[in-house]
Every structure is written in structure tokens, then in C-alpha cells.
Amino acid sequence: MKDSSFLIDGDEGDSLEKSLQEGRLQNALLMNRVRFVLITSFVGIYLYAITAVEGTVFRSTWVYILVLWVLISLIFFWGRRSRFVLEASRFAVPLVDIPTVSWIQYQNVVNSDDSDTTAVFTLAIILCLTAMSSFSLRSRHLILTAIVGIACLELVYLTAGLSLISLLTGPMLILITAGMLSWFPQRQKELICKAADRQAKRNRLARHFSPGVAEVIEGRDDPGEGEACEISVMFCDIRDFTGISEKLTPSEVVQLLNEFHGHMVEEVFRFGGTLDKYLGDGLLAYFNAPVRQTDHCLRAVRCAVAMEEALETLNQSRESTGQALLRMGIGIHSGEAVVGDIGASHRREFTAIGDTVNVASRLQDLTKDHQCGLLVSEAVVSQISQVEKREITFREKGTVDVRGRRGKLKIFGIERS
């Protein structure tokens, strides 16, 4: 079979509608294949009946079934090569199959000794073809199929002289079948929309939150609604990245960053942090939003220490392969910030803004001047001292001025045992 890429053209549009369009055309291919297999089977039955059964009514209608086989075969093979034929083939069931089959059944009723059975069998055939018409995933195709099917069935029933009950129940069964099948496409579209929305929400949460945190907030109506709260913000950045990247190919730069971020984000999520964004060779994360954590400062510092240990492990691997070792700086500050979905309506990011974020970024920059890997503010130390007094030892590094902020800020490093 030729490549089916022609099924979806370059026309821009809603992705869901394009997916449904592709599904309809793929279903048309399937429907044509099923029709070809079924009609070929009926031709085989006709040939057997004509050659093995004397006096069979099939002898008077074999030409019609052969004509139908030719038509269905042409539609099947041309539909695989032409989009126009494939789209038009969705009307083949009501406009080709049902009229031809009904005419064959009409002839069989006229020439059969058991016209009642032959006529009733027509209902089964039309119901089967109505179900096949649902492959188009369009209600209007089913409506057309039902109308044509009822008209043809009534003709056969009247010719066979069936009762009024049969004349009423046959069409009613076709209408019920078509009605139920016409509901499926709309229901399918609704399910696809719900599944797509849910998957999009999960993907969005997975970008920012650990699996455990994402599970907690997944049920919220709007986890991105803006709020002001106290958070612990952590900035992380690779030292001298420009010099390192100048010696690497673009693919090697991407590989390095992916490897680095993979190790760092794993630690952020392990301590229940929220990944705000990647900053090229660094990242921004925070704690205590959107899920509250009474020990958010301690979590942030523990996470930073774990990230340093993860970097040591990464460097051991890089050293063994002759690659340049990486160094990084981390700054942590705690305070009030605004957290929520911020950005254009079609592209928003769950992020934090405010003075707390700016101070944490400044602390990360100051790690270069103080020749250390981690700096935290006095606000972080003060809160941790109320939670844990022995686990972490801080060493004062002095006071600094922070751009855009009044007063000096006392900063601390960590003494690692």
C-alpha cells in the first residue's frame, strides 16, 4: 500500500479536528477493506451454490452480485491511492451497497419458494451495512444510510407480502441501530477531548512537580490560580559554562545540559520542590507552593546539599571519560512571593514572582565572589533553627547589598561534615 501520509494535508487547524479527520479516513480504508472481504466471500458462496445446488435462486442474481463485487473492488483499490475516492467511498454503503443488495434480495424474493425467510434476511443485511456505515464517524452518513435502508427494506417486505407488524418493526430496528451508532462519534469526540485535557494537565504538572505533588494537586479545579504565600526560592547555575560550551559541539552542549538538569531536577522533586523553569545552564525551583510544607526552608537546603552531592557523582563519571568537571552555585532565600499561572492565555507558565525570587538570584551570583557553592539568607537560617538545630551548621559570610532592596542582607554558608 502506498504511503498514507496523504490522509492529512498541511492545512492548519484544530489538532483535535485533524485527528478526527485522520481517523475518519483511516476508518474509510478499513471499511473498504471489510466490504471487499465480505463481498468476495459472498461471491464464493454464490459460485458454490450455482455449481453444487440445483434450482437455487442464486442463478438469477449472480450477475448483480458480480457487478457489486466489481464496484466494491474498484472503490477498495482506488481508495488506497486517491484521497478523493477515499472520501467519496464513505457514501458507498447507502448509495451502492444497500440499493444493490436490496435489488438482489428483491429478485430472490420473487423467485424464491420461501420469500418470507429471504425478506427477513434482508433486514439482517441492512443492519450489518448500517453498522458498517458508522465507520465514517459522521451522523449524517448514518441518517442517509437509515433512510435508504428503510426504503429498500419496505420494498422487499411489500414484495414478499409480509405483515403490517413486519413493515413497522423492520424500519424501527434500523432507526434504533442508526440512532445508537450516530451517538458514538459525538461520544468519542467528548471522550477524546476529556482525555486530551487530562493528559495535557498531567504533562503540565509533570513539568513542574514531583509525581507525589502532582497527584495531590491534580484534582484541584485550578491549581494555577494566583496566590501570595511564603516560599523558599532556590537558584542554581553552572559556573563558567560559556567557557566549557565553547569547546563542545551543539549536540554535546545539549547532552551536557540534559544530563546536568536530569540530576538536579531529580533532587528537586525528591524533596517535594516545584520546578519553576530552566534557565539555560541553570534552574529556578521553590518550595511550599502550591502544596504547603511547614519545613520548606529545611527542604530547600537539604535539596541543595543533595544537588551538590549529585554533581560530585556526575563529575566522577565525567572525569572517567576525560570530560571537563562542572561547578555550580546555589542561592536560597525565603519570603513572600506571588505564585500562579502567568503569561499569555495560550501559553502560561506556573511561576513565582517578587522580591524573594530576585534576592535568591542575587545570592546565587554572590557565590562566585565568596568562592563557595551555596549561600542562604538569614531568613532561611532563622526558620531552620526553629525546625532543626543540629542537622545543619551555618557559617555567617557577612552582609551584602542587594540591588533594588533597601538595607543590607546577612548571608550564610554551610559547613559540611
C-alpha positions in Angstrom: 0.0 0.0 0.0 1.2 3.5 -0.8 2.2 5.8 2.0 -0.9 7.1 3.7 0.6 10.4 4.6 -1.8 12.0 2.1 -4.5 11.4 4.6 -3.7 14.6 6.4 -2.7 17.7 4.4 -0.8 20.7 5.6 -3.9 22.7 6.4 -3.6 24.3 9.8 -6.5 23.9 12.2 -7.5 22.5 15.4 -5.5 19.4 16.3 -8.5 17.5 17.5 -10.4 18.1 14.3 -7.3 17.0 12.3 -7.1 13.9 14.4 -10.7 13.1 13.8 -10.3 13.7 10.1 -7.4 11.3 10.0 -9.5 8.8 12.0 -12.4 9.1 9.6 -10.1 8.5 6.5 -8.4 5.6 8.2 -11.8 4.1 9.1 -12.8 4.6 5.4 -9.8 2.5 4.4 -10.9 -0.2 7.0 -14.5 -0.1 5.8 -13.5 -0.6 2.2 -11.3 -3.5 3.2 -14.1 -5.2 5.2 -16.5 -4.6 2.3 -14.1 -6.2 -0.2 -13.6 -9.2 2.0 -17.3 -9.7 2.7 -18.4 -9.3 -1.0 -15.6 -11.7 -2.1 -17.0 -14.2 0.4 -20.5 -13.8 -0.9 -19.2 -14.3 -4.5 -17.6 -17.5 -3.3 -20.9 -18.6 -1.7 -22.7 -17.8 -5.0 -20.3 -19.8 -7.0 -20.6 -22.8 -4.7 -24.4 -22.6 -4.8 -24.6 -22.3 -8.6 -22.3 -25.2 -9.2 -23.4 -27.5 -6.3 -27.1 -26.8 -5.7 -29.7 -27.3 -8.4 -32.6 -24.9 -8.7 -31.0 -22.3 -6.5 -32.4 -18.8 -6.8 -28.8 -17.5 -6.8 -28.6 -18.4 -10.5 -31.0 -15.5 -11.3 -28.9 -12.9 -9.4 -25.3 -13.9 -9.8 -24.8 -11.1 -12.4 -25.8 -8.5 -9.9 -23.5 -9.8 -7.1 -20.7 -9.9 -9.7 -21.3 -6.3 -10.6 -21.4 -5.3 -6.9 -18.1 -7.2 -6.4 -16.5 -5.2 -9.3 -17.7 -1.9 -7.9 -16.5 -2.6 -4.3 -13.2 -3.8 -5.7 -12.6 -0.7 -7.7 -13.5 1.5 -4.7 -11.2 -0.5 -2.5 -8.2 -0.3 -4.7 -8.7 3.3 -5.9 -9.4 4.4 -2.4 -5.9 3.4 -1.4 -4.4 5.7 -4.0 -6.8 8.6 -4.2 -7.9 10.8 -1.3 -10.9 11.9 -3.3 -12.1 8.4 -3.9 -11.4 7.5 -0.3 -13.6 10.4 0.9 -16.3 9.6 -1.5 -16.3 5.9 -0.6 -17.9 6.8 2.8 -21.2 7.2 0.8 -20.8 3.8 -0.9 -22.8 1.9 1.7 -26.1 3.9 1.3 -25.7 4.7 -2.4 -24.2 1.5 -3.7 -24.3 -1.4 -1.3 -27.8 -1.2 0.1 -29.6 -0.5 -3.2 -27.8 -3.3 -5.0 -28.1 -5.8 -2.2 -31.8 -4.9 -1.8 -32.4 -5.3 -5.5 -30.7 -8.8 -5.3 -32.9 -9.7 -2.4 -36.0 -8.4 -4.3 -35.1 -10.7 -7.2 -34.6 -13.6 -4.7 -38.0 -12.9 -3.1 -39.7 -13.0 -6.5 -38.0 -16.3 -7.5 -37.9 -18.0 -4.1 -40.3 -20.6 -2.7 -39.6 -19.2 0.8 -40.0 -15.5 0.3 -40.6 -14.7 3.9 -37.2 -16.0 5.0 -35.4 -14.3 2.2 -37.2 -11.0 3.0 -36.3 -11.2 6.7 -32.7 -12.0 5.9 -32.7 -8.6 4.1 -33.2 -6.9 7.4 -30.0 -8.6 8.8 -28.0 -7.5 5.8 -29.2 -3.8 6.0 -28.5 -3.7 9.8 -25.0 -5.0 9.1 -24.4 -2.4 6.4 -25.8 0.3 8.7 -23.2 -0.7 11.3 -20.5 -0.6 8.7 -21.6 2.9 7.7 -20.8 4.1 11.2 -17.1 3.7 10.3 -17.4 7.2 8.7 -17.8 8.7 12.2 -20.4 11.1 10.8 -24.0 11.2 11.9 -25.3 12.4 8.5 -23.9 9.3 6.8 -25.8 7.1 9.2 -29.0 9.2 8.6 -28.7 8.7 4.8 -28.0 5.0 5.3 -31.0 4.6 7.5 -33.3 6.4 5.1 -32.1 4.4 2.1 -32.2 1.2 4.1 -35.8 1.7 5.3 -37.0 2.4 1.7 -35.3 -0.6 0.3 -36.4 -2.9 3.1 -40.0 -1.8 2.7 -39.9 -2.6 -1.0 -38.6 -6.1 -0.3 -41.1 -6.6 2.5 -44.1 -5.5 0.4 -43.0 -7.7 -2.4 -42.8 -10.7 0.0 -46.2 -9.8 1.4 -45.1 -9.6 5.0 -47.5 -8.4 7.7 -48.0 -4.9 9.0 -46.0 -5.8 12.1 -43.0 -6.6 10.0 -43.4 -3.5 7.9 -43.2 -1.4 11.2 -40.7 -3.3 13.2 -38.1 -3.6 10.5 -37.7 0.1 9.9 -37.9 0.7 13.7 -34.9 -1.6 14.2 -32.9 0.2 11.5 -33.8 3.6 13.1 -32.7 2.4 16.6 -29.5 0.9 15.3 -28.7 4.1 13.3 -29.6 6.3 16.3 -27.3 4.4 18.7 -24.4 4.4 16.2 -24.8 8.1 15.4 -24.3 8.8 19.1 -20.9 7.1 19.2 -19.0 9.7 17.1 -20.1 12.5 19.4 -19.4 10.5 22.4 -16.0 9.5 21.1 -15.2 13.2 20.4 -16.2 14.1 24.0 -14.0 11.3 25.4 -11.1 12.4 23.3 -11.4 15.9 24.5 -11.6 14.8 28.1 -8.6 12.5 27.7 -6.6 15.2 25.9 -7.4 17.8 28.5 -6.5 15.4 31.3 -3.2 14.3 29.6 -2.3 17.9 28.9 -2.9 18.7 32.6 -0.8 15.8 33.7 2.0 16.7 31.3 1.9 20.3 32.6 2.1 19.2 36.2 4.9 16.7 35.4 7.0 19.6 34.1 6.8 21.5 37.4 6.1 19.0 40.2 7.2 15.7 41.5 4.9 12.7 40.9 3.7 12.8 44.5 2.9 16.6 44.5 1.3 16.3 41.0 -1.0 13.6 42.3 -2.1 15.8 45.2 -2.9 18.9 43.1 -4.3 17.0 40.0 -7.8 17.0 41.4 -7.9 20.8 42.1 -10.1 22.8 39.8 -7.4 25.4 39.1 -4.0 24.7 40.7 -2.6 27.7 38.8 -4.8 30.3 40.4 -2.6 33.1 41.7 -1.8 33.4 45.4 0.6 35.2 47.7 2.4 32.9 50.1 5.8 32.4 51.7 8.1 30.2 49.7 11.8 29.2 49.7 13.3 30.0 46.4 16.4 28.3 45.0 18.5 29.4 42.1 21.1 27.0 40.6 23.7 27.8 37.9 26.7 26.1 36.3 29.9 28.0 36.8 32.0 29.1 33.7 29.5 27.4 31.4 30.4 29.7 28.5 34.0 28.6 28.5 33.0 24.9 28.7 30.4 25.1 25.9 32.9 26.9 23.5 34.9 23.6 23.4 31.8 21.5 22.6 29.6 20.8 19.6 26.0 21.9 19.8 24.8 18.3 20.3 27.4 17.9 23.1 26.2 21.1 24.8 22.6 19.9 24.7 23.7 16.5 26.1 25.6 18.1 28.9 22.7 20.3 29.9 20.2 17.4 29.8 22.5 15.3 31.9 23.0 18.1 34.4 19.4 19.1 34.7 18.3 15.5 34.9 20.4 15.0 38.1 19.4 18.3 39.6 15.6 18.1 38.9 15.6 14.6 40.3 16.7 16.0 43.7 14.3 18.9 43.5 11.4 16.5 43.0 12.7 14.1 45.7 12.4 16.9 48.3 9.0 17.9 47.1 10.1 21.1 45.3 8.4 22.8 42.4 10.5 23.3 39.2 9.7 26.8 38.0 11.8 26.9 34.8 15.1 26.0 33.2 17.5 29.0 32.8 19.8 27.7 30.1 22.7 26.4 32.3 20.7 26.8 35.5 17.3 26.4 37.0 14.8 28.0 39.4 12.8 26.0 41.9 10.9 26.7 45.1 9.2 25.0 48.0 5.9 25.5 49.8 3.7 26.1 46.7 1.3 25.1 45.5 1.4 22.4 48.3 2.1 23.7 51.7 5.2 22.4 53.5 5.9 23.6 57.1 9.6 22.8 56.7 10.1 24.3 53.3 13.3 26.1 54.2 14.8 22.9 55.5 13.7 21.1 52.4 15.3 23.7 50.2 18.7 23.5 52.0 18.6 19.7 52.1 17.8 19.7 48.4 20.8 22.0 47.7 23.1 19.7 49.6 21.8 16.7 47.7 22.3 18.5 44.4 25.9 19.2 45.3 26.4 15.5 46.1 24.7 14.6 42.8 27.1 16.9 41.0 30.0 15.2 42.6 28.7 11.9 41.3 28.2 13.3 37.9 31.8 14.7 37.9 33.2 11.4 38.8 31.5 10.0 35.7 32.7 12.8 33.5 36.3 12.6 34.9 36.5 8.9 34.0 35.7 9.8 30.4 38.1 12.8 30.2 35.3 15.5 30.2 35.6 18.8 32.0 34.4 18.9 35.6 31.4 21.1 36.4 31.0 23.5 39.2 27.8 25.3 40.3 26.4 27.9 42.6 23.2 27.8 44.5 21.3 30.7 46.3 18.4 30.2 48.6 16.1 32.9 50.1 12.7 32.6 51.9 9.9 35.2 51.9 6.7 36.3 50.4 6.0 35.9 46.6 3.2 35.7 44.2 2.7 32.2 42.7 0.4 31.2 39.8 -0.1 30.7 36.1 1.4 33.8 34.4 1.6 34.5 30.7 -0.5 34.8 27.6 -3.8 32.8 27.5 -2.4 30.3 25.1 1.0 29.8 26.8 1.1 30.2 30.6 3.7 29.0 33.0 3.3 28.2 36.7 5.9 30.6 38.2 6.8 32.7 41.2 7.5 36.5 41.1 8.5 39.0 43.6 11.4 40.3 45.7 12.1 36.9 47.2 12.9 35.5 43.8 15.2 38.4 43.0 17.1 38.0 46.2 17.6 34.3 45.7 19.0 35.0 42.2 21.4 37.6 43.7 22.6 35.1 46.3 23.4 32.7 43.5 25.5 35.4 41.8 27.3 36.1 45.1 28.6 32.5 45.4 31.2 33.5 42.8 32.5 36.3 45.0 32.6 34.2 48.2 34.2 31.2 46.5 31.5 28.8 47.7 28.9 26.6 46.2 25.9 27.6 48.4 24.7 30.8 50.0 21.4 31.2 52.0 19.8 34.2 53.6 19.2 35.0 57.2 15.5 34.3 56.7 16.3 30.7 55.8 18.7 30.2 58.7 16.2 31.7 61.2 13.4 29.3 60.1 15.6 26.3 60.0 16.8 27.0 63.5 13.2 26.6 64.7 12.8 23.3 63.0 16.2 21.6 63.2 19.2 22.8 65.3 21.7 20.1 64.9 21.5 18.7 61.4 22.9 21.7 59.5 25.6 24.1 60.6 25.6 27.5 59.1 28.6 29.9 59.0 28.0 33.6 58.6 29.5 35.2 55.5 28.8 38.8 56.3 26.3 41.3 55.0 25.7 42.4 51.4 23.7 45.0 49.5 21.1 43.6 47.1 20.1 45.6 44.0 16.6 47.0 44.3 16.4 46.2 48.0 16.8 48.5 51.0 19.1 47.6 53.8 21.8 45.0 54.0 21.2 41.3 53.8 23.0 38.9 56.1 24.2 35.7 54.2 25.4 32.3 55.4 27.3 29.4 54.0 27.0 25.8 55.2 29.7 23.8 56.9 29.5 20.2 55.6 30.7 17.5 57.9 
